[in-house]
Amino acid sequence: MTVTKKSVIGDVLDFDAGTAEFFFSIGMHCLGCPASRGESIEDACAVHGTDADELVKKINEYLSSKK
């Protein structure tokens, strides 16, 4: 899986639950909420005032390291 800013958080978490740590690290503690699982990374980062590009980069590096 390649994650983008348009990726839906729930899809990323379903692909690899280990990605939750990256969302938690920037203050997204509401991952169990149905609304947050349906949000794009870009939208969630806008709400939380964080850099979506940086988060996507970290998640993709993590996923690549598991291959």
All heavy atoms as TSV, in Angstrom:
chain	resi	resn	atom	element	x	y	z
A	1	MET	N	N	0.857	-1.186	0.000
A	1	MET	CA	C	0.000	0.000	0.000
A	1	MET	C	C	0.897	1.242	0.000
A	1	MET	O	O	1.854	1.311	0.753
A	1	MET	CB	C	-0.900	0.004	1.230
A	1	MET	CG	C	-1.697	1.278	1.409
A	1	MET	SD	S	-2.745	1.225	2.891
A	1	MET	CE	C	-4.107	2.202	2.303
A	2	THR	N	N	0.534	2.195	-0.833
A	2	THR	CA	C	1.190	3.503	-0.808
A	2	THR	C	C	0.170	4.502	-0.284
A	2	THR	O	O	-0.919	4.637	-0.838
A	2	THR	CB	C	1.676	3.923	-2.207
A	2	THR	OG1	O	2.625	2.951	-2.668
A	2	THR	CG2	C	2.335	5.285	-2.161
A	3	VAL	N	N	0.524	5.186	0.772
A	3	VAL	CA	C	-0.365	6.141	1.416
A	3	VAL	C	C	-0.177	7.514	0.775
A	3	VAL	O	O	0.942	7.915	0.465
A	3	VAL	CB	C	-0.064	6.192	2.932
A	3	VAL	CG1	C	-0.888	7.245	3.628
A	3	VAL	CG2	C	-0.306	4.831	3.550
A	4	THR	N	N	-1.292	8.218	0.582
A	4	THR	CA	C	-1.268	9.598	0.094
A	4	THR	C	C	-2.079	10.457	1.053
A	4	THR	O	O	-2.725	9.937	1.967
A	4	THR	CB	C	-1.876	9.724	-1.321
A	4	THR	OG1	O	-3.303	9.503	-1.226
A	4	THR	CG2	C	-1.250	8.729	-2.292
A	5	LYS	N	N	-2.080	11.756	0.817
A	5	LYS	CA	C	-2.884	12.656	1.653
A	5	LYS	C	C	-4.366	12.356	1.507
A	5	LYS	O	O	-5.150	12.637	2.402
A	5	LYS	CB	C	-2.614	14.118	1.288
A	5	LYS	CG	C	-1.225	14.577	1.639
A	5	LYS	CD	C	-1.039	16.070	1.504
A	5	LYS	CE	C	-1.205	16.564	0.099
A	5	LYS	NZ	N	-0.853	17.993	-0.040
A	6	LYS	N	N	-4.751	11.776	0.398
A	6	LYS	CA	C	-6.161	11.457	0.144
A	6	LYS	C	C	-6.565	10.108	0.735
A	6	LYS	O	O	-7.747	9.757	0.735
A	6	LYS	CB	C	-6.451	11.463	-1.362
A	6	LYS	CG	C	-6.168	12.798	-2.038
A	6	LYS	CD	C	-7.096	13.875	-1.561
A	6	LYS	CE	C	-6.842	15.182	-2.303
A	6	LYS	NZ	N	-7.517	16.301	-1.690
A	7	SER	N	N	-5.593	9.349	1.232
A	7	SER	CA	C	-5.898	8.042	1.824
A	7	SER	C	C	-6.821	8.217	3.026
A	7	SER	O	O	-6.675	9.159	3.804
A	7	SER	CB	C	-4.619	7.340	2.269
A	7	SER	OG	O	-3.793	7.043	1.174
A	8	VAL	N	N	-7.753	7.288	3.161
A	8	VAL	CA	C	-8.693	7.305	4.279
A	8	VAL	C	C	-8.026	6.634	5.474
A	8	VAL	O	O	-7.436	5.553	5.356
A	8	VAL	CB	C	-10.001	6.588	3.882
A	8	VAL	CG1	C	-10.947	6.477	5.067
A	8	VAL	CG2	C	-10.659	7.326	2.718
A	9	ILE	N	N	-8.109	7.275	6.620
A	9	ILE	CA	C	-7.430	6.792	7.822
A	9	ILE	C	C	-7.817	5.349	8.149
A	9	ILE	O	O	-6.964	4.527	8.456
A	9	ILE	CB	C	-7.696	7.731	9.009
A	9	ILE	CG1	C	-7.010	9.076	8.764
A	9	ILE	CG2	C	-7.232	7.115	10.312
A	9	ILE	CD1	C	-7.351	10.165	9.766
A	10	GLY	N	N	-9.084	5.027	8.083
A	10	GLY	CA	C	-9.531	3.665	8.380
A	10	GLY	C	C	-8.898	2.631	7.462
A	10	GLY	O	O	-8.545	1.541	7.900
A	11	ASP	N	N	-8.726	2.976	6.182
A	11	ASP	CA	C	-8.098	2.050	5.235
A	11	ASP	C	C	-6.636	1.807	5.603
A	11	ASP	O	O	-6.141	0.685	5.514
A	11	ASP	CB	C	-8.188	2.597	3.806
A	11	ASP	CG	C	-9.611	2.655	3.279
A	11	ASP	OD1	O	-10.510	1.994	3.862
A	11	ASP	OD2	O	-9.837	3.382	2.285
A	12	VAL	N	N	-5.949	2.872	6.003
A	12	VAL	CA	C	-4.543	2.754	6.396
A	12	VAL	C	C	-4.427	1.876	7.644
A	12	VAL	O	O	-3.588	0.964	7.703
A	12	VAL	CB	C	-3.913	4.144	6.634
A	12	VAL	CG1	C	-2.482	4.021	7.137
A	12	VAL	CG2	C	-3.956	4.990	5.363
A	13	LEU	N	N	-5.279	2.123	8.626
A	13	LEU	CA	C	-5.249	1.337	9.861
A	13	LEU	C	C	-5.609	-0.130	9.612
A	13	LEU	O	O	-5.020	-1.017	10.214
A	13	LEU	CB	C	-6.210	1.934	10.893
A	13	LEU	CG	C	-5.817	3.295	11.445
A	13	LEU	CD1	C	-6.956	3.885	12.261
A	13	LEU	CD2	C	-4.552	3.203	12.272
A	14	ASP	N	N	-6.564	-0.368	8.722
A	14	ASP	CA	C	-6.943	-1.744	8.402
A	14	ASP	C	C	-5.809	-2.477	7.693
A	14	ASP	O	O	-5.614	-3.674	7.899
A	14	ASP	CB	C	-8.197	-1.782	7.531
A	14	ASP	CG	C	-9.454	-1.388	8.295
A	14	ASP	OD1	O	-9.423	-1.364	9.542
A	14	ASP	OD2	O	-10.467	-1.076	7.629
A	15	PHE	N	N	-5.047	-1.756	6.877
A	15	PHE	CA	C	-3.920	-2.357	6.162
A	15	PHE	C	C	-2.803	-2.745	7.128
A	15	PHE	O	O	-2.220	-3.810	7.020
A	15	PHE	CB	C	-3.396	-1.404	5.085
A	15	PHE	CG	C	-2.268	-1.971	4.289
A	15	PHE	CD1	C	-2.507	-2.891	3.281
A	15	PHE	CD2	C	-0.956	-1.603	4.552
A	15	PHE	CE1	C	-1.460	-3.440	2.549
A	15	PHE	CE2	C	0.099	-2.138	3.827
A	15	PHE	CZ	C	-0.150	-3.055	2.819
A	16	ASP	N	N	-2.525	-1.837	8.083
A	16	ASP	CA	C	-1.473	-2.102	9.069
A	16	ASP	C	C	-1.779	-1.326	10.340
A	16	ASP	O	O	-1.610	-0.105	10.383
A	16	ASP	CB	C	-0.107	-1.696	8.511
A	16	ASP	CG	C	1.048	-2.122	9.398
A	16	ASP	OD1	O	0.940	-1.996	10.638
A	16	ASP	OD2	O	2.062	-2.580	8.861
A	17	ALA	N	N	-2.223	-2.032	11.356
A	17	ALA	CA	C	-2.600	-1.383	12.617
A	17	ALA	C	C	-1.417	-0.676	13.279
A	17	ALA	O	O	-1.608	0.244	14.073
A	17	ALA	CB	C	-3.197	-2.411	13.577
A	18	GLY	N	N	-0.202	-1.047	12.922
A	18	GLY	CA	C	0.984	-0.406	13.473
A	18	GLY	C	C	1.110	1.056	13.088
A	18	GLY	O	O	1.848	1.810	13.722
A	19	THR	N	N	0.364	1.474	12.064
A	19	THR	CA	C	0.415	2.882	11.651
A	19	THR	C	C	-0.266	3.791	12.670
A	19	THR	O	O	-0.056	5.003	12.637
A	19	THR	CB	C	-0.237	3.085	10.267
A	19	THR	OG1	O	-1.600	2.651	10.314
A	19	THR	CG2	C	0.522	2.327	9.179
A	20	ALA	N	N	-1.036	3.218	13.572
A	20	ALA	CA	C	-1.732	4.027	14.589
A	20	ALA	C	C	-0.761	4.893	15.370
A	20	ALA	O	O	-1.087	6.035	15.730
A	20	ALA	CB	C	-2.523	3.128	15.530
A	21	GLU	N	N	0.443	4.380	15.631
A	21	GLU	CA	C	1.416	5.148	16.408
A	21	GLU	C	C	1.725	6.501	15.767
A	21	GLU	O	O	1.963	7.482	16.466
A	21	GLU	CB	C	2.708	4.359	16.605
A	21	GLU	CG	C	3.531	4.199	15.342
A	21	GLU	CD	C	4.815	3.413	15.532
A	21	GLU	OE1	O	4.752	2.172	15.435
A	21	GLU	OE2	O	5.858	4.032	15.770
A	22	PHE	N	N	1.691	6.573	14.448
A	22	PHE	CA	C	1.995	7.827	13.765
A	22	PHE	C	C	0.859	8.833	13.930
A	22	PHE	O	O	1.102	10.032	14.058
A	22	PHE	CB	C	2.295	7.582	12.282
A	22	PHE	CG	C	3.483	6.691	12.091
A	22	PHE	CD1	C	3.324	5.338	11.826
A	22	PHE	CD2	C	4.765	7.188	12.226
A	22	PHE	CE1	C	4.425	4.508	11.675
A	22	PHE	CE2	C	5.878	6.376	12.083
A	22	PHE	CZ	C	5.702	5.027	11.813
A	23	PHE	N	N	-0.366	8.334	13.941
A	23	PHE	CA	C	-1.507	9.214	14.174
A	23	PHE	C	C	-1.526	9.685	15.630
A	23	PHE	O	O	-1.748	10.862	15.903
A	23	PHE	CB	C	-2.818	8.504	13.814
A	23	PHE	CG	C	-2.936	8.174	12.352
A	23	PHE	CD1	C	-2.775	6.867	11.896
A	23	PHE	CD2	C	-3.205	9.161	11.423
A	23	PHE	CE1	C	-2.885	6.562	10.546
A	23	PHE	CE2	C	-3.315	8.864	10.066
A	23	PHE	CZ	C	-3.150	7.568	9.635
A	24	PHE	N	N	-1.258	8.766	16.549
A	24	PHE	CA	C	-1.210	9.132	17.970
A	24	PHE	C	C	-0.134	10.174	18.239
A	24	PHE	O	O	-0.326	11.085	19.038
A	24	PHE	CB	C	-0.949	7.903	18.849
A	24	PHE	CG	C	-2.081	6.920	18.922
A	24	PHE	CD1	C	-1.821	5.560	19.048
A	24	PHE	CD2	C	-3.409	7.326	18.885
A	24	PHE	CE1	C	-2.855	4.636	19.129
A	24	PHE	CE2	C	-4.455	6.412	18.970
A	24	PHE	CZ	C	-4.171	5.072	19.096
A	25	SER	N	N	1.014	10.042	17.572
A	25	SER	CA	C	2.148	10.935	17.841
A	25	SER	C	C	1.860	12.393	17.485
A	25	SER	O	O	2.538	13.288	17.987
A	25	SER	CB	C	3.392	10.451	17.095
A	25	SER	OG	O	3.288	10.704	15.708
A	26	ILE	N	N	0.859	12.623	16.639
A	26	ILE	CA	C	0.530	14.016	16.300
A	26	ILE	C	C	-0.799	14.446	16.922
A	26	ILE	O	O	-1.390	15.443	16.525
A	26	ILE	CB	C	0.531	14.262	14.777
A	26	ILE	CG1	C	-0.475	13.372	14.066
A	26	ILE	CG2	C	1.911	14.072	14.199
A	26	ILE	CD1	C	-0.668	13.710	12.609
A	27	GLY	N	N	-1.262	13.680	17.899
A	27	GLY	CA	C	-2.439	14.089	18.654
A	27	GLY	C	C	-3.762	13.562	18.155
A	27	GLY	O	O	-4.816	13.975	18.635
A	28	MET	N	N	-3.743	12.635	17.213
A	28	MET	CA	C	-4.989	12.043	16.717
A	28	MET	C	C	-5.314	10.813	17.564
A	28	MET	O	O	-4.997	9.687	17.209
A	28	MET	CB	C	-4.848	11.656	15.247
A	28	MET	CG	C	-4.729	12.808	14.324
A	28	MET	SD	S	-4.689	12.235	12.605
A	28	MET	CE	C	-4.135	13.708	11.790
A	29	HIS	N	N	-5.952	11.063	18.701
A	29	HIS	CA	C	-6.265	9.983	19.629
A	29	HIS	C	C	-7.672	9.430	19.431
A	29	HIS	O	O	-8.118	8.596	20.206
A	29	HIS	CB	C	-6.084	10.469	21.069
A	29	HIS	CG	C	-4.691	10.907	21.341
A	29	HIS	ND1	N	-3.657	10.024	21.543
A	29	HIS	CD2	C	-4.136	12.143	21.412
A	29	HIS	CE1	C	-2.544	10.691	21.740
A	29	HIS	NE2	N	-2.800	11.975	21.663
A	30	CYS	N	N	-8.360	9.892	18.416
A	30	CYS	CA	C	-9.769	9.511	18.201
A	30	CYS	C	C	-9.892	8.475	17.082
A	30	CYS	O	O	-10.879	8.458	16.357
A	30	CYS	CB	C	-10.580	10.752	17.869
A	30	CYS	SG	S	-9.899	11.722	16.511
A	31	LEU	N	N	-8.917	7.597	16.932
A	31	LEU	CA	C	-8.904	6.665	15.804
A	31	LEU	C	C	-10.034	5.645	15.834
A	31	LEU	O	O	-10.374	5.093	14.804
A	31	LEU	CB	C	-7.558	5.944	15.739
A	31	LEU	CG	C	-6.352	6.840	15.485
A	31	LEU	CD1	C	-5.087	5.995	15.462
A	31	LEU	CD2	C	-6.502	7.638	14.207
A	32	GLY	N	N	-10.617	5.405	16.985
A	32	GLY	CA	C	-11.719	4.458	17.070
A	32	GLY	C	C	-13.056	5.058	16.677
A	32	GLY	O	O	-14.029	4.344	16.472
A	33	CYS	N	N	-13.111	6.357	16.560
A	33	CYS	CA	C	-14.345	7.058	16.219
A	33	CYS	C	C	-14.674	6.823	14.742
A	33	CYS	O	O	-13.807	6.981	13.882
A	33	CYS	CB	C	-14.165	8.547	16.503
A	33	CYS	SG	S	-15.496	9.571	15.874
A	34	PRO	N	N	-15.907	6.444	14.429
A	34	PRO	CA	C	-16.270	6.216	13.030
A	34	PRO	C	C	-16.017	7.427	12.123
A	34	PRO	O	O	-15.630	7.264	10.974
A	34	PRO	CB	C	-17.767	5.896	13.089
A	34	PRO	CG	C	-17.993	5.401	14.473
A	34	PRO	CD	C	-17.011	6.139	15.341
A	35	ALA	N	N	-16.190	8.613	12.657
A	35	ALA	CA	C	-15.971	9.810	11.831
A	35	ALA	C	C	-14.504	9.939	11.449
A	35	ALA	O	O	-14.180	10.234	10.293
A	35	ALA	CB	C	-16.444	11.061	12.567
A	36	SER	N	N	-13.604	9.702	12.384
A	36	SER	CA	C	-12.181	9.858	12.076
A	36	SER	C	C	-11.699	8.763	11.132
A	36	SER	O	O	-10.836	9.012	10.291
A	36	SER	CB	C	-11.331	9.867	13.348
A	36	SER	OG	O	-11.312	8.605	13.957
A	37	ARG	N	N	-12.243	7.574	11.249
A	37	ARG	CA	C	-11.835	6.482	10.351
A	37	ARG	C	C	-12.222	6.766	8.909
A	37	ARG	O	O	-11.622	6.224	7.997
A	37	ARG	CB	C	-12.450	5.157	10.806
A	37	ARG	CG	C	-11.795	4.615	12.075
A	37	ARG	CD	C	-12.297	3.230	12.419
A	37	ARG	NE	N	-12.153	2.271	11.341
A	37	ARG	CZ	C	-11.064	1.538	11.114
A	37	ARG	NH1	N	-10.020	1.654	11.897
A	37	ARG	NH2	N	-11.034	0.680	10.118
A	38	GLY	N	N	-13.214	7.625	8.696
A	38	GLY	CA	C	-13.659	7.941	7.346
A	38	GLY	C	C	-13.017	9.182	6.757
A	38	GLY	O	O	-13.270	9.519	5.605
A	39	GLU	N	N	-12.183	9.842	7.534
A	39	GLU	CA	C	-11.527	11.063	7.071
A	39	GLU	C	C	-10.272	10.744	6.275
A	39	GLU	O	O	-9.600	9.754	6.535
A	39	GLU	CB	C	-11.062	11.925	8.258
A	39	GLU	CG	C	-12.106	12.783	8.867
A	39	GLU	CD	C	-11.511	13.702	9.922
A	39	GLU	OE1	O	-10.724	13.248	10.771
A	39	GLU	OE2	O	-11.864	14.878	9.898
A	40	SER	N	N	-9.946	11.654	5.358
A	40	SER	CA	C	-8.664	11.533	4.684
A	40	SER	C	C	-7.573	12.029	5.626
A	40	SER	O	O	-7.842	12.797	6.559
A	40	SER	CB	C	-8.652	12.361	3.397
A	40	SER	OG	O	-8.628	13.749	3.706
A	41	ILE	N	N	-6.362	11.612	5.369
A	41	ILE	CA	C	-5.235	12.092	6.164
A	41	ILE	C	C	-5.126	13.608	6.038
A	41	ILE	O	O	-4.899	14.306	7.021
A	41	ILE	CB	C	-3.932	11.396	5.736
A	41	ILE	CG1	C	-3.979	9.924	6.142
A	41	ILE	CG2	C	-2.712	12.097	6.314
A	41	ILE	CD1	C	-2.809	9.092	5.668
A	42	GLU	N	N	-5.341	14.112	4.853
A	42	GLU	CA	C	-5.255	15.559	4.612
A	42	GLU	C	C	-6.263	16.325	5.463
A	42	GLU	O	O	-5.914	17.320	6.119
A	42	GLU	CB	C	-5.492	15.835	3.125
A	42	GLU	CG	C	-5.349	17.274	2.729
A	42	GLU	CD	C	-5.466	17.438	1.225
A	42	GLU	OE1	O	-6.345	16.802	0.591
A	42	GLU	OE2	O	-4.667	18.221	0.683
A	43	ASP	N	N	-7.498	15.862	5.495
A	43	ASP	CA	C	-8.532	16.541	6.285
A	43	ASP	C	C	-8.240	16.467	7.777
A	43	ASP	O	O	-8.384	17.450	8.496
A	43	ASP	CB	C	-9.914	15.943	5.996
A	43	ASP	CG	C	-10.429	16.274	4.607
A	43	ASP	OD1	O	-9.907	17.232	3.983
A	43	ASP	OD2	O	-11.348	15.570	4.143
A	44	ALA	N	N	-7.822	15.304	8.241
A	44	ALA	CA	C	-7.522	15.139	9.662
A	44	ALA	C	C	-6.349	16.017	10.085
A	44	ALA	O	O	-6.378	16.632	11.157
A	44	ALA	CB	C	-7.231	13.681	9.971
A	45	CYS	N	N	-5.337	16.104	9.250
A	45	CYS	CA	C	-4.179	16.944	9.572
A	45	CYS	C	C	-4.565	18.420	9.599
A	45	CYS	O	O	-4.059	19.176	10.437
A	45	CYS	CB	C	-3.051	16.705	8.580
A	45	CYS	SG	S	-2.164	15.156	8.870
A	46	ALA	N	N	-5.461	18.825	8.724
A	46	ALA	CA	C	-5.914	20.216	8.717
A	46	ALA	C	C	-6.614	20.552	10.035
A	46	ALA	O	O	-6.381	21.609	10.626
A	46	ALA	CB	C	-6.845	20.463	7.532
A	47	VAL	N	N	-7.442	19.647	10.514
A	47	VAL	CA	C	-8.158	19.850	11.771
A	47	VAL	C	C	-7.187	19.894	12.949
A	47	VAL	O	O	-7.353	20.677	13.871
A	47	VAL	CB	C	-9.212	18.736	11.980
A	47	VAL	CG1	C	-9.786	18.769	13.382
A	47	VAL	CG2	C	-10.322	18.845	10.952
A	48	HIS	N	N	-6.150	19.056	12.896
A	48	HIS	CA	C	-5.202	18.954	13.996
A	48	HIS	C	C	-4.003	19.890	13.845
A	48	HIS	O	O	-3.110	19.877	14.706
A	48	HIS	CB	C	-4.732	17.506	14.159
A	48	HIS	CG	C	-5.784	16.614	14.721
A	48	HIS	ND1	N	-5.978	16.442	16.071
A	48	HIS	CD2	C	-6.733	15.855	14.119
A	48	HIS	CE1	C	-6.985	15.616	16.269
A	48	HIS	NE2	N	-7.468	15.245	15.097
A	49	GLY	N	N	-3.977	20.669	12.780
A	49	GLY	CA	C	-2.892	21.634	12.589
A	49	GLY	C	C	-1.528	20.991	12.387
A	49	GLY	O	O	-0.525	21.493	12.883
A	50	THR	N	N	-1.501	19.878	11.671
A	50	THR	CA	C	-0.243	19.189	11.420
A	50	THR	C	C	0.019	19.070	9.926
A	50	THR	O	O	-0.880	19.267	9.107
A	50	THR	CB	C	-0.241	17.790	12.057
A	50	THR	OG1	O	-1.322	17.033	11.514
A	50	THR	CG2	C	-0.393	17.855	13.555
A	51	ASP	N	N	1.232	18.725	9.578
A	51	ASP	CA	C	1.674	18.635	8.188
A	51	ASP	C	C	1.333	17.261	7.611
A	51	ASP	O	O	1.938	16.253	8.002
A	51	ASP	CB	C	3.177	18.897	8.132
A	51	ASP	CG	C	3.739	18.926	6.723
A	51	ASP	OD1	O	3.049	18.506	5.774
A	51	ASP	OD2	O	4.881	19.392	6.567
A	52	ALA	N	N	0.388	17.223	6.691
A	52	ALA	CA	C	-0.039	15.963	6.087
A	52	ALA	C	C	1.086	15.311	5.301
A	52	ALA	O	O	1.247	14.089	5.332
A	52	ALA	CB	C	-1.256	16.191	5.189
A	53	ASP	N	N	1.876	16.115	4.599
A	53	ASP	CA	C	2.973	15.553	3.805
A	53	ASP	C	C	3.983	14.829	4.692
A	53	ASP	O	O	4.471	13.755	4.349
A	53	ASP	CB	C	3.682	16.651	2.999
A	53	ASP	CG	C	2.799	17.223	1.893
A	53	ASP	OD1	O	2.127	16.424	1.198
A	53	ASP	OD2	O	2.772	18.439	1.730
A	54	GLU	N	N	4.290	15.407	5.834
A	54	GLU	CA	C	5.248	14.797	6.760
A	54	GLU	C	C	4.693	13.491	7.324
A	54	GLU	O	O	5.406	12.490	7.424
A	54	GLU	CB	C	5.588	15.769	7.890
A	54	GLU	CG	C	6.666	15.266	8.816
A	54	GLU	CD	C	8.018	15.065	8.158
A	54	GLU	OE1	O	8.334	15.746	7.171
A	54	GLU	OE2	O	8.767	14.185	8.634
A	55	LEU	N	N	3.418	13.481	7.686
A	55	LEU	CA	C	2.799	12.263	8.207
A	55	LEU	C	C	2.788	11.164	7.155
A	55	LEU	O	O	3.153	10.023	7.433
A	55	LEU	CB	C	1.379	12.548	8.696
A	55	LEU	CG	C	0.597	11.345	9.220
A	55	LEU	CD1	C	1.309	10.676	10.388
A	55	LEU	CD2	C	-0.814	11.759	9.617
A	56	VAL	N	N	2.408	11.502	5.937
A	56	VAL	CA	C	2.375	10.528	4.847
A	56	VAL	C	C	3.774	9.953	4.613
A	56	VAL	O	O	3.941	8.744	4.435
A	56	VAL	CB	C	1.806	11.176	3.563
A	56	VAL	CG1	C	2.073	10.322	2.339
A	56	VAL	CG2	C	0.314	11.425	3.723
A	57	LYS	N	N	4.769	10.805	4.648
A	57	LYS	CA	C	6.152	10.363	4.452
A	57	LYS	C	C	6.550	9.347	5.529
A	57	LYS	O	O	7.112	8.290	5.221
A	57	LYS	CB	C	7.094	11.566	4.490
A	57	LYS	CG	C	8.547	11.220	4.319
A	57	LYS	CD	C	9.411	12.466	4.407
A	57	LYS	CE	C	10.869	12.076	4.358
A	57	LYS	NZ	N	11.743	13.026	4.997
A	58	LYS	N	N	6.254	9.650	6.778
A	58	LYS	CA	C	6.610	8.748	7.878
A	58	LYS	C	C	5.889	7.413	7.754
A	58	LYS	O	O	6.484	6.353	7.975
A	58	LYS	CB	C	6.287	9.394	9.220
A	58	LYS	CG	C	7.231	10.512	9.586
A	58	LYS	CD	C	6.833	11.143	10.899
A	58	LYS	CE	C	7.754	12.299	11.246
A	58	LYS	NZ	N	7.348	12.948	12.506
A	59	ILE	N	N	4.605	7.454	7.413
A	59	ILE	CA	C	3.837	6.208	7.281
A	59	ILE	C	C	4.383	5.369	6.133
A	59	ILE	O	O	4.562	4.156	6.271
A	59	ILE	CB	C	2.331	6.497	7.103
A	59	ILE	CG1	C	1.767	7.100	8.395
A	59	ILE	CG2	C	1.582	5.228	6.712
A	59	ILE	CD1	C	0.339	7.608	8.269
A	60	ASN	N	N	4.667	5.989	5.000
A	60	ASN	CA	C	5.195	5.236	3.856
A	60	ASN	C	C	6.580	4.663	4.149
A	60	ASN	O	O	6.889	3.534	3.723
A	60	ASN	CB	C	5.210	6.100	2.593
A	60	ASN	CG	C	3.840	6.189	1.966
A	60	ASN	OD1	O	3.091	5.208	1.916
A	60	ASN	ND2	N	3.478	7.361	1.484
A	61	GLU	N	N	7.407	5.394	4.883
A	61	GLU	CA	C	8.724	4.868	5.268
A	61	GLU	C	C	8.549	3.639	6.166
A	61	GLU	O	O	9.249	2.633	6.001
A	61	GLU	CB	C	9.546	5.939	5.989
A	61	GLU	CG	C	10.079	7.002	5.056
A	61	GLU	CD	C	10.741	8.165	5.782
A	61	GLU	OE1	O	10.684	8.243	7.031
A	61	GLU	OE2	O	11.316	9.028	5.085
A	62	TYR	N	N	7.623	3.728	7.099
A	62	TYR	CA	C	7.333	2.592	7.988
A	62	TYR	C	C	6.849	1.390	7.189
A	62	TYR	O	O	7.353	0.267	7.370
A	62	TYR	CB	C	6.277	3.019	9.017
A	62	TYR	CG	C	5.621	1.879	9.750
A	62	TYR	CD1	C	6.279	1.220	10.792
A	62	TYR	CD2	C	4.344	1.454	9.416
A	62	TYR	CE1	C	5.672	0.170	11.468
A	62	TYR	CE2	C	3.729	0.405	10.077
A	62	TYR	CZ	C	4.398	-0.226	11.101
A	62	TYR	OH	O	3.792	-1.272	11.772
A	63	LEU	N	N	5.901	1.604	6.292
A	63	LEU	CA	C	5.367	0.498	5.514
A	63	LEU	C	C	6.437	-0.108	4.595
A	63	LEU	O	O	6.495	-1.322	4.423
A	63	LEU	CB	C	4.155	0.946	4.687
A	63	LEU	CG	C	2.912	1.324	5.504
A	63	LEU	CD1	C	1.836	1.900	4.593
A	63	LEU	CD2	C	2.388	0.144	6.307
A	64	SER	N	N	7.293	0.724	4.024
A	64	SER	CA	C	8.363	0.229	3.159
A	64	SER	C	C	9.379	-0.607	3.919
A	64	SER	O	O	9.937	-1.555	3.386
A	64	SER	CB	C	9.092	1.404	2.479
A	64	SER	OG	O	8.242	2.034	1.566
A	65	SER	N	N	9.605	-0.249	5.172
A	65	SER	CA	C	10.592	-0.961	5.980
A	65	SER	C	C	10.120	-2.380	6.343
A	65	SER	O	O	10.933	-3.210	6.751
A	65	SER	CB	C	10.893	-0.188	7.261
A	65	SER	OG	O	9.821	-0.287	8.186
A	66	LYS	N	N	8.846	-2.648	6.176
A	66	LYS	CA	C	8.299	-3.952	6.539
A	66	LYS	C	C	8.321	-4.944	5.383
A	66	LYS	O	O	7.942	-6.087	5.548
A	66	LYS	CB	C	6.870	-3.785	7.043
A	66	LYS	CG	C	6.817	-2.962	8.336
A	66	LYS	CD	C	5.429	-2.904	8.864
A	66	LYS	CE	C	5.146	-4.239	9.511
A	66	LYS	NZ	N	3.847	-4.310	10.153
A	67	LYS	N	N	8.749	-4.503	4.217
A	67	LYS	CA	C	8.745	-5.395	3.040
A	67	LYS	C	C	9.900	-6.360	3.083
A	67	LYS	O	O	10.915	-6.162	3.617
A	67	LYS	CB	C	8.820	-4.575	1.752
A	67	LYS	CG	C	7.549	-3.798	1.505
A	67	LYS	CD	C	7.659	-3.025	0.228
A	67	LYS	CE	C	6.383	-2.249	-0.031
A	67	LYS	NZ	N	6.450	-1.435	-1.194
